[in-house]
């Protein structure tokens, strides 16, 4: 469980860094994050939208 938490924390940091350094619109970036998470099987498809919104809100609040 600790490894999963570390991985998700790393994913969040990576997503934040990508959002800061990419010239894409937020909507396009959210779509890419969503597709990557589903492709890798990190989270089930029914939870992806909530997780992507969480990441996006964390990025926008910083």
C-alpha positions as CSV (number, residue, x, y, z in Angstrom):
1,X,0.0,0.0,0.0
2,X,2.9,2.4,0.8
3,X,4.4,1.8,-2.7
4,X,1.0,2.6,-4.3
5,X,0.8,5.9,-2.3
6,X,4.4,6.7,-3.4
7,X,3.6,6.0,-7.0
8,X,0.4,8.1,-7.0
9,X,2.3,10.9,-5.3
10,X,5.0,10.7,-8.0
11,X,2.3,10.7,-10.7
12,X,0.8,13.8,-9.1
13,X,4.1,15.6,-9.1
14,X,4.8,14.5,-12.6
15,X,1.4,15.7,-13.8
16,X,2.0,19.0,-12.1
17,X,5.4,19.4,-13.8
18,X,4.0,18.5,-17.1
19,X,1.2,21.0,-16.7
20,X,3.6,23.8,-15.9
21,X,6.0,23.1,-18.7
22,X,3.7,22.2,-21.6
23,X,2.1,24.7,-23.9
24,X,-1.1,22.6,-24.3
25,X,-4.5,23.8,-23.2
26,X,-5.8,22.4,-19.9
27,X,-8.6,20.4,-21.6
28,X,-6.1,18.7,-23.9
29,X,-3.7,17.9,-21.0
30,X,-6.5,16.5,-18.9
31,X,-7.5,14.2,-21.8
32,X,-3.9,13.0,-22.2
33,X,-3.6,12.3,-18.5
34,X,-6.9,10.5,-18.5
35,X,-5.9,8.3,-21.4
36,X,-2.5,7.5,-19.9
37,X,-4.0,6.5,-16.5
38,X,-6.6,4.3,-18.2
39,X,-4.0,2.7,-20.6
40,X,-1.6,1.9,-17.7
41,X,-4.4,0.5,-15.6
42,X,-3.5,2.8,-12.7
43,X,-7.1,3.5,-11.8
44,X,-10.3,1.9,-13.2
45,X,-12.1,3.8,-15.9
46,X,-15.0,4.7,-13.7
47,X,-12.7,6.7,-11.3
48,X,-10.6,8.4,-13.9
49,X,-12.6,11.6,-14.3
50,X,-12.5,12.2,-10.5
51,X,-8.8,11.6,-10.3
52,X,-8.0,13.8,-13.3
53,X,-10.1,16.6,-11.8
54,X,-8.3,16.2,-8.5
55,X,-4.9,16.5,-10.2
56,X,-6.1,19.5,-12.2
57,X,-7.5,21.3,-9.2
58,X,-4.2,20.7,-7.3
59,X,-2.3,22.2,-10.2
60,X,-4.5,25.2,-10.6
61,X,-4.4,26.0,-6.8
62,X,-0.6,26.3,-6.8
